[in-house]
């Protein structure tokens, strides 16, 4: 009986230690995490290459109408990115009812979103009515791979005739953000995003540093 009690006690202590080593956090409190938003917007921006493979079949300085169509709700983002891109290429994007428009560009969005995959080695969360407590996830190794992807092409028409002027090659780009957990608590990330947020980073450093003080210990321009 004493050996049985010792085994039970040792098991309880082991479970308590393992539970103490685990970490949990909620992924997001919004419809999309900042990481996911950055992946989508970064892929959209990268897809509009500064130097396209072929010049558009439109004379420089032309007034164009821009429309987008696709299966997702992020077309407004891509349309604004392309409005700026067309401006950099020497074109002026005008309203649909502008009588001075010489061409219409229809953007066909094949894909604009994220893909997620991962690997997990460990014990998943345990909840049971047979024991009076639950166990969190215990990950010996866990990885999650997130990729933002954008792909589209353009059909171009002359106005007011509606004559087809040509299509562009596909525009495509991606961005990635991967995070890993090893031995329950050691976490790190890998990404090609330039300013990806880190969990808890707001508590480690201020986003807006306080104004510098002069030699009198006051903030410039405030007298305080």
Buried (B, 14 or more C-beta within 10 A) or exposed (E): EEEEEEEEEEEEEEBEEBBEEBEEEEEEEEEEBEBBBBBBBBBBBBBBEEEBEEEBEBEEEBBBBBEBEBEEEBBEBBBBBBBEBBEEBEBBBBEEEBEEBBBBBBBBBBBBBBEEEEEBEBBEEEEEEEEEEEBBBBBEEBBBBBBBBBBBBBBBBBBEEEEEBEEBEEBBBBBBBBBBBBEBEEBEBEBEBEEBEEEEEEEEEEEEEEEEEEEEEEEEEEEE
